[in-house]
Amino acid sequence: MQYTIRDIPEDVDKALRARARSEGKSLNQTVVNALRLGLRLDNLSPKKRDLSDVFGKSKPDPRLDKALAECRQID
């Protein structure tokens, strides 16, 4: 099966050609890989964010603590 794609934006064309060169792959292989990734057909599990970069960085907020305590009393 063959596809013909027209009107590729110049920035997309440059990026695809640069990636093909850097990976040593054909432009066709590079485009198919980009489509697989874009369509999430890459068989990779979704990335999970663990929030370790923000854990423990919040500032104490007495008003929030009070509101949460009041909510716990209602339950």
Secondary structure as the mmCIF struct_conf table of DSSP 4:
data_model
#
loop_
_struct_conf.conf_type_id
_struct_conf.id
_struct_conf.beg_label_comp_id
_struct_conf.beg_label_asym_id
_struct_conf.beg_label_seq_id
_struct_conf.end_label_comp_id
_struct_conf.end_label_asym_id
_struct_conf.end_label_seq_id
HELX_RH_AL_P HELX_RH_AL_P1 GLU A 10 GLU A 23
TURN_TY1_P TURN_TY1_P1 GLY A 24 GLY A 24
HELX_RH_AL_P HELX_RH_AL_P2 LEU A 27 GLY A 38
TURN_TY1_P TURN_TY1_P2 LEU A 39 ARG A 40
BEND BEND1 ASP A 42 ASP A 42
HELX_LH_PP_P HELX_LH_PP_P1 LEU A 44 LYS A 47
TURN_TY1_P TURN_TY1_P3 SER A 52 GLY A 56
HELX_LH_PP_P HELX_LH_PP_P2 SER A 58 PRO A 60
HELX_RH_AL_P HELX_RH_AL_P3 PRO A 62 ILE A 74
#
